[in-house]
């Protein structure tokens, strides 16, 4: 049975291109595609197939009359009636057991975003599956995914984004690069990670860098064991001096032609997010390529790869890097989930 991808379409000039790009990706991943549009509704979330709507068009022209898509792509076209767009998308994704949601983002930032909110953020916070974000500035159609970038947080993370990235690289015959960005000095480390602590900050900083490198090595070993010898996996460590970690990630993605960024996010809320900042937020608000985010309630992306990896994963925010393979992948420093977003 094919997995299902869901793309949310708005009534705008890019809807048809978003539809076509999603269809090409769904076809590449052997998914069926469910194209939806959310309409305002005061009652509980109600899902309708276009064939069941007797009172006229959906409100999105390309949803009523689809563009040319891959001929053998299974396609569903639906309208979601909901009081909130995010609620309609999340409940529909759960009801239809969707494996991947595709959203176009408007790119609001700062105070406007805090006051107006973000549909993408609310979907990420509650979605039962990963979400692929297409920023308005991204050029469509998308390039074939040949290089996937996975940032690894220096102060911890869990394996859901890593598993997702490996599975995508396998399915698309893409190269996978694991990137770690480290602040360049003890002073920067203290200001960023330990602003209220005293003590031997220089020594803590050196230990932190060492542990970060160990986590990156462990993640690479994990990816190679899971993906097998056919999966090309590379790693890179960068220091950031006068740039944010998100900016450093995006610059690397431009300099090393990258087609997709995969990350975890914990989806901080409102004032906390604006004050503390967010690596994932900084990446997807400025990315020139698609960003796939694994939210706090999402497991890794499920794909039918035709192989039995027999990987025993603890998919939760406190998971360690232990897996059930012949290779011992448990590092001395646990790869514990902390805040990447």
N, C-alpha and C positions, 0 to 999 in steps of 0.2 A: 504493500500500500504506500502510495506517495505521501510525503509530507506536504504541508500546505504553507505557502507564503501569503501574507496579506499586505496589500498596498493601499494606503489611504489617499484618496484623490480629492483635491480641492477644485473649486470652479475658478481656475486661473489659466493663464496662457501656457504654463509649463506642465499642466496636467497630462497631456498626451505624451510628452517626452518622459515624464516620470513613469507613466504606465508602461511605455515600451521598454525603458531601462529595467524596470522591475521584472517584466516578462522575460527578457533575455537572461537575467540572473536566475530567475526561477527555473528556466529551461536548463541552464548550465548545472544547477544543483539538483536536477531531477525532482523539483517540487511542482505541485499544481499551484495555480495563482488565484487568489480571491481578491478582486478589486472592489473597494467599498467607498461609499461617501456617507458622511454623517450629516443628518438633518436635525434641526431643533425639534424637540418633542418634550412635553411636560410629564409624560408617564414613565414607567420603567422602560429599560432598553428593549427595543423591538427590532428584530432583524427580518428583512424582507428581500427575497430574490426579485430582480427586476421583472421577471416573468409574472410575479404575483402582484405587481403594483398596477391597479386599474386606472389610476388617476393622473397619469402623465409621466413625463421624463424624470430622471433622477436628480437633475440639477447640474450634472457634469456631462458635457456633450460627448466626450470620448468614452464615458462609461456607458452611455446609451448606444453609441455607435463606435465600437472599439476600432483602434487602428490595426494595421497589419501586424500580427504577432506570429511567433513560431507555430506552425500548423499543428504540431502534435502536443501543444501545451494545453493541459486541462484548465479551463477558465470558468470561474464563477463571478457573477456580477451582482452586488448586493447594495442595499441601502440600509444604514443603521439609523434608527430613530432614537435619539437620546437627549437628555437634558444637558449633558456636557460631552464634548467631542472625546476627551480623554477617557471618560467613563465608558462611552460606547465602544471605543476601540479595545480597551482592556477586557471588558466583559465578553465582547465578540471573540477576541483572541482565545480566551479561556474556553468559551462554548465550542468553538470550531477546532480546538486543539492545534492552534497555529504554531509553527516552528520559528517563524521570523516575521516581524512587522517592519514595513518600510514606510518612513515618514519624510516629508519635506519640511524643513525647519525655516522659520522666518528670520532667525538670527538676532532677536532682541537681546540687549545687554543692559547691565547696570540697573539704575533705578527704575527705568521703564519696565524692564523684565520683572523686577521684584514686585512692582505694583500690578502689572497686567498678568503676570504668570506666563507659563509656557506649556503649551499642549504637549510638546515633546518631552519636557521634564516630567510632567505628571504621568505620561505613558511609561517612561523609563522607570519611574518610582514603583509602579504597580504591575507592570506587564509580566506575564508568566513565561515569556520567552525573550530572546535578544531582540534589539531594535536597531535597524539600519537607518541612519540619519543622512539625508541629502540636503545640505545647506543650499539656500537659494543661489549662491554664487557658483556652485559646481556646474561645470560644463557637461551638458547632456548631448548625445548619448555617452554613457560611461565607457571608458577604455576596458578591455579585457583585464581581469584580475590576474596578474602575473607575479606580483610582489606584495606580500602582506606584512605590515609592521605591527608588532606587539610591544608596547612599552611595559616594562616590568618595574613596579615601584620599589625603590630602594629600601623602604621601611616595611615591606611586607605586602602580601597579596594572596588571593586564593586562585585555584587552578581553573575556574570556569572560563575565563577569557582565553587562557592558554589552550585548553581543550578545544574551544571554539575555533581558534586560529589554526590549530593543527588540522582539525577536520576540514576546514575550508581549503587550506593549502593542499591537502590530499585530493579533495574533490575537484579542484580547479587546476591541479598540477602547477601550483604556484610556489615561489620561494618564500620562506618565512624568516624574518629578521626579528630578534629579540633585542630591544634597546633599553638601556638603563641610563638615566640622566642623574648625575650627582652634583650637588652644590660644591663650589670650588674651595671653600675655606671653613675653618672651625667657626668663625664669626657668622657666616651665612647659615651654617648648620644650626647654630644656637638660635638665631632669629627665626628660622623656618620651623624647626622641629622641637626645640626645647626652650621656648622664650622665658619660662618661669623657673628654670632650674639653675642651680649653681653647682660648683664642683669642677672637676678636671674636664672641661669642655673639649680641649684639644685631644685628649686621649679618647673621650667618648666619640668624637668625630672620626678618629682613625678606626676605631672599632666598628663604627657605623658603615664606613666605606668598605671595610673588609667583609662585613656581613652582607652588604649589598652585592658585592662581587660574588660571594658564595651563593647567594640566592639566584643570581643570574646564571651561574654555572649549573646549579641544580635544575633550574627551569629549562635550560638547553638540553640537559641529559634526559629530562622528562619528555620533552618534545621529540627528541631523536628516538627514544624507546617506544613512544606511542606511534610516531609516524613511520618508523622503519627506515632502512637505508636509502629508499627512493626519495625521501623527503629532504630537500636542501634546507638546512637550518644554519643560520649565522647569528652571531651576537656582536653587540657593540656597546661600549661604555663611553659616555660623553660627559665632560664637565661644563657646567654653565656658570658664567661670570656675571654678565650684566643682562641676561635674558631669563625669562621665566622658563620653567620646565616645559610648559605647553609650547612655548615659542621654539624651544630647542627641538622638541619632537617634530613640529611642523616643518622646521627648516631641514631637518634630516630627511623627512619624507619627500621634500622637494629636490634635495641634492642627490638622493638615492632613489630614482624614480619608483614611487610607491603608488599602488592602486587602491589600497584599503588599509585603514587603521582599526585595530580591535583593542578594546579596553573594557575593564570593569568600572562601574561607578556605584557610589553609595547614595547619590541623589540627596545632598544636603538641601535644607529648606531655606528659602527667603533670606532673612538678615544674616544667618550663620553662613550661608553660602556666599553672600556678597562680601562679608567681612573677611572670611578665611580664604576665599578663592577656591578654584577647583581646576585640577589638571584636565580632567575629562571635559569639563565645560569650556575651558580655554581652547582645547583642541577642536571640539566639534563646532564651536562658534566661528572659527577662523580657517577650518580645513578646506583645502581646495579639492579634496577627494572624499569619498564616502567614509563615514565612521560608524563602526558597529559596536554598540555598547551593550554590555551584559549587566542588567540592573539588579537590585538587591533581592528581588523575588524570582529571578530567572535562573534556570539551569543553563548549562552550555548548549550551544546549537546542536540539534539532533539532525544527523544526515545519514542516509542509507548508503554507506560506502562499500557494502558487499563484503566486509571483513569483520571478524570477531576479535576485537582488541582485548577483550577480557580485562579492562581496566576498572578497578574498584575505586570509584571516586566518592569522597565525602563532599557533596556539593552543598556547602553552606559557608557562611562568612567566617567561620573559625576553623576551616579545614586545613590540615597539614598536607605536605607534599608526598604522602605515602600512597603507593599504588601497588596493585597486585601483579607484578611482572617478575621475570627472572632476574632482571637488573635491580639492584638495591638503589632506590632513588631517594631515600630519606637523607637529607643533608644534615650536617651537624647543627646548623642554624635553621630552625623551622621556618617554613615559608608561610607565616601566619598572616591572616587577612587583617590589614589595617586600611587606612583611608587612602585610596588612589584618586578619588574624585574631588 
